[in-house]
């Protein structure tokens, strides 16, 4: 009884015709990384953009600056 010369498993023989190693993409794409970076940066910046306006907010609401600060903080938890 003769043995076949090619003893590779069937899956390996199917890939043997490829020109190079197969590279599997790991992680997320550059575009998605950029999107997450912009979204995260905007969320953090949103915390600081209102701070210079606290005196105006407090004056318009006839409240203390401390209370206006709590209002800005509350919008981070309950805002859209």
Secondary structure, 3 states (H helix, E strand, C coil): CCCCCCCCCHHHHHHCCCCCCCCCCCCCCHHHHHHHHHHHHHHHHHHHHCHHHHHHHHHHHCCCHHHHHHHHHHHHHHCC
